[in-house]
């Protein structure tokens, strides 16, 4: 389910349909959270941040990036942290 909604989000993002992408990435994040997959949740948050940023929703983008970064730090995932910090 998470992979399916992430794929939907990626396809929408590629088409420039950022509102659809935000909805899909939000769903993806929630599924990963419910499954207890912190790494998946962090990745979905980064995707969500990028989509928000494309829409000009900078406060929402920052919130998503910061939460993703916090989760990657919790995991000790330096590669994930580097992705967020770009």
Order of alpha helices (4+ residues) and beta strands (2+ residues): alpha-alpha-alpha-alpha-alpha
